[in-house]
């Protein structure tokens, strides 16, 4: 008898990284939208070796050039940069993890990865604007670990699960919560803070990094019913963590797209709603004064936030249903570790469909395993440990005291 074909509603382990493509398609059928978009774009705009060279040598700060060959990961170039800390290493580790857990052969491909906050032409990137059709999206490094602020993803998920078991919906704080830096994403965050000010449901505050008591650990965010979600320099890295909670995220349509943000359902009339958008402002209101670098202007993005909070507080059953939808749809499925591994393998196969060159190893590339232990090879075939000890990576930022509470920027 043939084995049963996997189906969407089959029980599965969201931490299992070894699903086949057939299982991935069954368990995460709506996850591939951005891969399909990229394949379509590069079917019309061939991804040639010349294009690879130009996209990899674009002068951007932090990137890696990698090859996947016989289901193994190799590095041809690695460029760390000030301020990225462990981000490049975590992103590479997540890719490697997705490759070595594959039970099926993957195509031999070569591409570049960008680790900065914005999408880069031809590279696998953390996010993109809607008009950046030439960007491939990859899962965020935080799906593996963000040690500077949060810790490993699996540990955070376990901590959140414990808090959710100890804090039923009726015992959660019925306020809109946010803690974070006011030095990134300044305009969006200033707008949210100002609009919420003075309301009884407001628990939104900036963090004073000289006073750690003003911050709240990410798992403890789940003790509030409502979460304000403002973007950062581009996207905000806290999203996937908040979607692990039984809480209601209140935000606006994303200005920066990540590989799963198309799965938002903000339809107020849908029984499957899993997020809430603040409606667009109407009329001739002035808005609040915000700052973006040296610029200042009036913004109305969050103007109708009070209307949203009033509606949710009046209908607690609806708010609870949205929170449960988020838990079931995102935590238990689309932001699970399994989903990230499936996405990477599907993206690798998608890239293989449009790559117009063959991959050959010269012998000067560095296997991922050697890279993590010894750093990159130099031009003479020797390993250089200095790649990982470079002063470009601020190691002092990673030296956390034993009692350190992991926080978000």
C-alpha positions as CSV (number, residue, x, y, z in Angstrom):
1,X,0.0,0.0,0.0
2,X,1.3,3.4,-0.9
3,X,1.9,5.8,2.0
4,X,-0.8,8.4,2.6
5,X,-0.3,11.7,0.8
6,X,0.3,14.5,3.4
7,X,-2.6,16.9,3.9
8,X,-2.9,20.4,5.5
9,X,-4.8,19.2,8.5
10,X,-2.5,16.3,9.4
11,X,-0.8,16.6,12.8
12,X,2.8,17.6,12.3
13,X,5.8,18.8,14.4
14,X,6.4,22.5,13.7
15,X,10.0,22.0,14.8
16,X,10.7,19.2,12.3
17,X,13.3,20.5,9.8
18,X,13.3,17.3,7.6
19,X,10.0,17.6,5.7
20,X,10.1,16.6,2.0
21,X,8.9,19.0,-0.6
22,X,5.6,17.2,-0.8
23,X,5.1,17.6,3.0
24,X,6.2,21.3,2.8
25,X,3.6,21.9,0.1
26,X,0.9,20.2,2.2
27,X,1.7,21.9,5.5
28,X,2.6,25.4,4.1
29,X,0.6,25.7,0.9
30,X,0.5,29.6,0.9
31,X,4.1,30.3,1.8
32,X,5.7,30.4,-1.7
33,X,4.2,33.6,-3.1
34,X,7.4,35.6,-3.1
35,X,9.4,32.7,-4.5
36,X,6.9,32.3,-7.4
37,X,7.2,36.1,-8.0
38,X,11.0,35.9,-8.2
39,X,11.0,32.9,-10.5
40,X,8.5,34.7,-12.8
41,X,10.7,37.9,-12.8
42,X,13.9,36.0,-13.6
43,X,12.3,33.9,-16.2
44,X,11.7,37.1,-18.1
45,X,15.0,38.7,-17.0
46,X,17.6,35.9,-17.2
47,X,19.9,35.4,-14.2
48,X,23.1,35.0,-16.1
49,X,26.7,34.7,-14.7
50,X,27.3,38.4,-15.7
51,X,24.2,39.4,-13.7
52,X,25.5,37.4,-10.7
53,X,28.8,39.1,-10.9
54,X,27.3,42.6,-11.0
55,X,24.8,41.9,-8.2
56,X,27.4,40.5,-5.9
57,X,29.8,43.3,-6.5
58,X,27.3,46.1,-5.8
59,X,29.4,47.8,-3.1
60,X,26.9,47.0,-0.4
61,X,28.4,46.6,3.1
62,X,27.6,43.1,4.3
63,X,27.2,40.0,2.1
64,X,28.3,36.5,1.3
65,X,28.8,34.7,-2.0
66,X,27.8,31.1,-1.6
67,X,27.5,27.9,-3.6
68,X,25.4,24.9,-2.9
69,X,26.9,21.8,-4.4
70,X,25.9,18.2,-3.8
71,X,23.7,19.4,-0.9
72,X,26.7,21.1,0.8
73,X,27.2,24.8,1.5
74,X,30.4,26.6,0.4
75,X,31.5,30.2,0.8
76,X,33.3,32.0,-2.0
77,X,33.3,35.4,-0.3
78,X,32.3,36.8,3.1
79,X,32.2,40.5,4.0
80,X,31.2,41.4,7.6
81,X,30.5,44.9,8.5
82,X,30.2,47.2,11.5
83,X,26.8,46.9,13.2
84,X,25.7,43.6,11.9
85,X,27.1,41.6,14.8
86,X,26.0,37.9,14.6
87,X,23.4,38.5,11.9
88,X,25.5,37.2,8.9
89,X,26.6,34.1,10.8
90,X,23.1,33.3,12.0
91,X,21.7,33.7,8.4
92,X,24.4,31.4,7.0
93,X,23.7,28.9,9.8
94,X,20.0,28.9,9.0
95,X,20.8,28.3,5.3
96,X,23.2,25.5,6.2
97,X,20.7,23.9,8.6
98,X,18.0,23.9,5.8
99,X,20.4,22.2,3.4
100,X,21.8,19.4,5.6
101,X,18.3,18.5,6.9
102,X,17.0,18.0,3.3
103,X,16.1,14.4,2.5
104,X,16.0,15.2,-1.2
105,X,18.7,16.4,-3.6
106,X,18.9,20.2,-4.1
107,X,20.2,21.9,-7.3
108,X,23.7,23.1,-7.5
109,X,23.4,26.9,-7.4
110,X,25.6,30.0,-6.7
111,X,24.2,33.3,-5.4
112,X,24.9,36.2,-3.0
113,X,23.2,37.0,0.2
114,X,22.7,40.5,1.6
115,X,22.6,41.0,5.4
116,X,21.7,44.6,5.7
117,X,18.2,46.0,6.5
118,X,17.1,46.6,3.0
119,X,16.7,44.4,-0.1
120,X,19.5,44.3,-2.7
121,X,19.3,43.7,-6.4
122,X,19.8,40.0,-7.3
123,X,20.6,39.0,-3.8
124,X,18.8,36.9,-1.2
125,X,17.8,39.6,1.3
126,X,15.9,40.0,4.5
127,X,13.2,42.2,3.1
128,X,12.2,44.3,0.1
129,X,10.0,47.2,-0.9
130,X,7.0,46.4,-3.1
131,X,8.8,47.8,-6.2
132,X,11.9,45.7,-5.7
133,X,11.0,42.9,-8.1
134,X,14.7,41.9,-8.5
135,X,15.2,40.9,-4.8
136,X,15.0,37.3,-3.6
137,X,13.6,37.0,-0.1
138,X,15.1,34.7,2.5
139,X,14.0,33.8,6.1
140,X,15.2,36.3,8.7
141,X,18.3,35.2,10.7
142,X,16.2,35.4,13.8
143,X,14.5,32.1,12.8
144,X,17.8,30.6,14.1
145,X,19.1,33.0,16.7
146,X,19.5,36.7,17.6
147,X,21.8,36.5,20.6
148,X,22.4,40.2,21.0
149,X,18.8,40.8,22.0
150,X,16.6,37.7,22.1
151,X,18.5,34.4,22.0
152,X,17.8,31.3,20.0
153,X,14.4,31.0,18.3
154,X,13.7,27.5,19.8
155,X,14.4,28.8,23.4
156,X,12.2,31.9,22.9
157,X,9.3,29.6,21.6
158,X,9.6,27.5,24.7
159,X,9.6,30.5,27.0
160,X,6.6,31.9,25.3
161,X,4.7,28.6,25.5
162,X,5.3,28.5,29.2
163,X,4.1,32.1,29.7
164,X,1.0,31.4,27.6
165,X,0.1,28.3,29.7
166,X,0.5,30.4,32.9
167,X,-1.3,33.5,31.5
168,X,-4.8,32.8,30.1
169,X,-6.5,35.4,27.9
170,X,-8.6,36.8,30.8
171,X,-5.5,37.4,32.9
172,X,-3.6,39.3,30.3
173,X,-3.2,43.1,30.6
174,X,-5.9,44.8,28.4
175,X,-3.7,47.5,27.1
176,X,-1.7,48.3,23.9
177,X,1.9,47.4,24.7
178,X,5.2,48.4,23.0
179,X,8.8,48.9,24.2
180,X,11.6,49.7,21.9
181,X,14.2,52.1,20.6
182,X,13.2,55.5,19.4
183,X,16.4,55.8,17.4
184,X,15.4,53.5,14.6
185,X,12.2,53.8,12.5
186,X,11.8,57.2,14.3
187,X,8.9,58.6,12.3
188,X,6.6,55.5,12.5
189,X,7.4,55.0,16.2
190,X,6.9,58.7,17.1
191,X,3.6,58.7,15.3
192,X,2.4,55.7,17.3
193,X,3.6,57.0,20.6
194,X,2.0,60.4,20.1
195,X,-1.4,59.1,19.0
196,X,-1.6,56.7,22.0
197,X,-0.5,59.2,24.6
198,X,-3.2,60.1,27.2
199,X,-5.4,57.0,26.6
200,X,-6.2,54.6,29.4
201,X,-5.3,51.7,27.2
202,X,-1.8,53.0,26.4
203,X,1.3,51.1,27.6
204,X,3.6,52.3,24.9
205,X,7.1,53.6,25.9
206,X,10.5,54.1,24.4
207,X,13.4,52.3,26.1
208,X,16.1,54.1,28.0
209,X,19.1,51.9,27.4
210,X,20.9,53.4,30.3
211,X,18.1,52.0,32.5
212,X,17.4,48.4,31.8
213,X,14.3,48.4,34.0
214,X,12.5,50.4,31.2
215,X,12.7,47.3,28.9
216,X,10.7,44.1,28.9
217,X,12.0,40.7,27.7
218,X,10.4,39.5,24.5
219,X,8.6,36.5,26.0
220,X,7.0,38.7,28.6
221,X,5.4,40.7,25.8
222,X,2.8,37.9,25.6
223,X,1.3,39.0,29.0
224,X,-0.5,41.9,27.2
225,X,-3.5,41.4,25.0
226,X,-2.5,44.0,22.4
227,X,0.8,44.8,20.7
228,X,1.6,47.9,18.8
229,X,3.9,47.1,15.9
230,X,5.8,50.0,14.3
231,X,8.5,49.4,11.7
232,X,12.2,50.0,12.3
233,X,14.8,51.4,9.8
234,X,13.0,49.1,7.4
235,X,11.2,46.1,8.8
236,X,11.2,45.3,12.5
237,X,12.8,42.1,13.7
238,X,10.3,41.6,16.6
239,X,7.5,40.5,14.3
240,X,8.0,36.8,14.3
241,X,8.4,36.8,18.1
242,X,5.1,38.6,18.6
243,X,3.4,36.2,16.3
244,X,4.4,33.4,18.7
245,X,2.0,34.9,21.3
246,X,-1.7,34.8,21.8
247,X,-2.0,38.5,21.4
248,X,-3.4,41.0,18.9
249,X,-0.9,42.8,16.7
250,X,-2.1,46.3,15.7
251,X,-0.1,47.9,12.9
252,X,-0.4,49.2,9.3
253,X,0.1,47.5,6.0
254,X,3.8,46.6,5.8
255,X,6.0,49.0,3.9
256,X,8.8,46.4,3.8
257,X,7.9,42.9,2.7
258,X,9.3,39.8,4.3
259,X,8.9,36.3,3.0
260,X,5.7,35.6,5.0
261,X,4.0,39.0,5.4
262,X,1.6,38.3,2.5
263,X,-0.1,36.0,4.9
264,X,-1.5,38.8,7.0
265,X,-5.3,38.7,7.1
266,X,-6.5,42.1,8.4
267,X,-10.1,41.7,7.1
268,X,-12.2,42.9,10.0
269,X,-15.2,40.7,8.8
270,X,-13.2,37.5,8.3
271,X,-13.4,34.7,10.9
272,X,-9.8,34.0,10.1
273,X,-8.5,37.5,10.8
274,X,-5.0,37.3,12.3
275,X,-3.8,40.9,12.5
276,X,-5.3,44.4,12.8
277,X,-4.5,47.3,10.5
278,X,-5.2,50.9,11.6
279,X,-7.5,52.3,8.9
280,X,-6.3,55.1,6.7
281,X,-7.0,58.6,8.1
282,X,-9.9,60.4,6.6
283,X,-10.8,64.1,6.2
284,X,-8.4,67.0,6.5
285,X,-6.6,66.2,9.8
286,X,-3.2,67.6,10.4
287,X,-1.5,64.5,12.0
288,X,1.4,64.5,14.4
289,X,4.8,65.9,13.9
290,X,7.5,63.2,13.3
291,X,11.1,63.1,12.4
292,X,13.1,61.1,9.9
293,X,16.7,62.0,10.1
294,X,17.0,65.7,9.4
295,X,13.5,65.8,8.0
296,X,10.3,66.5,9.9
297,X,6.7,66.3,8.7
298,X,3.2,65.6,9.9
299,X,2.1,62.0,9.8
300,X,-1.4,60.4,10.0
301,X,-0.5,56.7,9.8
302,X,-1.7,55.9,13.4
303,X,-4.4,58.6,13.6
304,X,-7.3,56.2,13.9
305,X,-5.6,53.9,16.5
306,X,-8.1,55.1,19.2
307,X,-11.0,53.9,17.1
308,X,-9.3,50.4,16.7
309,X,-8.6,50.1,20.4
310,X,-12.1,51.2,21.4
311,X,-13.6,48.6,19.0
312,X,-11.4,45.7,20.3
313,X,-12.0,46.6,24.0
314,X,-15.7,46.6,23.4
315,X,-15.6,43.2,21.7
316,X,-13.3,41.0,23.8
317,X,-14.5,37.8,22.1
318,X,-13.4,39.2,18.7
319,X,-10.0,40.2,20.1
320,X,-9.5,36.8,21.6
321,X,-10.4,35.1,18.4
322,X,-7.8,37.2,16.5
323,X,-5.2,36.2,19.1
324,X,-6.1,32.5,18.8
325,X,-5.9,32.8,15.0
326,X,-2.5,34.3,15.2
327,X,-1.3,31.5,17.5
328,X,-2.7,28.7,15.3
329,X,-1.8,30.2,11.9
330,X,1.6,31.8,12.6
331,X,3.2,30.2,15.7
332,X,2.0,26.7,15.0
333,X,2.6,26.9,11.2
334,X,3.9,29.8,9.2
335,X,6.6,31.2,11.5
336,X,7.6,27.8,12.8
337,X,11.2,26.5,12.4
338,X,9.8,23.9,10.0
339,X,8.4,26.7,7.8
340,X,11.8,28.5,7.5
341,X,13.6,25.3,6.5
342,X,10.9,24.5,3.9
343,X,11.0,28.0,2.5
344,X,14.8,27.9,2.1
345,X,14.7,24.6,0.2
346,X,11.8,25.8,-2.0
347,X,13.7,29.0,-2.7
348,X,16.9,27.0,-3.6
349,X,14.8,25.0,-6.1
350,X,13.2,28.1,-7.5
351,X,16.6,29.7,-8.0
352,X,17.8,26.6,-9.7
353,X,15.0,26.9,-12.3
354,X,16.3,30.4,-13.5
355,X,20.0,30.2,-13.0
356,X,21.7,30.4,-16.4
357,X,25.1,29.0,-15.5
358,X,26.6,25.9,-14.0
359,X,28.3,25.8,-10.6
360,X,31.9,24.6,-10.5
361,X,34.2,24.6,-7.4
362,X,37.7,25.9,-8.0
363,X,39.1,24.6,-4.7
364,X,39.6,28.0,-3.3
365,X,36.1,28.2,-1.8
366,X,35.6,27.4,1.9
367,X,33.2,24.7,3.2
368,X,30.7,26.0,5.6
369,X,32.0,23.8,8.3
370,X,35.6,25.1,7.9
371,X,34.3,28.6,7.7
372,X,32.6,28.4,11.1
373,X,35.7,26.9,12.7
374,X,38.6,28.7,10.9
375,X,37.2,31.5,8.8
376,X,37.6,32.0,5.1
377,X,40.5,30.6,2.9
378,X,42.9,33.2,1.6
379,X,44.1,33.3,-2.0
380,X,46.7,30.7,-1.2
381,X,44.3,28.1,0.1
382,X,45.0,28.8,3.8
383,X,42.3,29.5,6.3
384,X,42.3,32.9,8.0
385,X,40.7,32.8,11.4
386,X,40.7,36.6,11.4
387,X,37.5,36.6,9.3
388,X,35.5,35.8,12.3
389,X,37.5,37.8,14.8
390,X,37.5,40.9,12.7
391,X,37.2,44.2,14.4
392,X,34.4,44.9,12.0
393,X,32.2,42.7,14.3
394,X,31.8,44.3,17.6
395,X,32.3,41.4,19.9
396,X,31.8,43.5,23.0
397,X,28.2,43.8,22.1
398,X,27.9,40.0,22.4
399,X,29.4,39.8,25.9
400,X,26.3,39.5,28.0
401,X,26.3,39.2,31.8
402,X,24.9,36.1,33.3
403,X,21.7,37.8,34.5
404,X,21.2,39.6,31.2
405,X,17.5,39.9,30.2
406,X,17.3,39.7,26.4
407,X,15.6,42.7,24.9
408,X,14.6,44.1,21.6
409,X,15.8,47.4,20.0
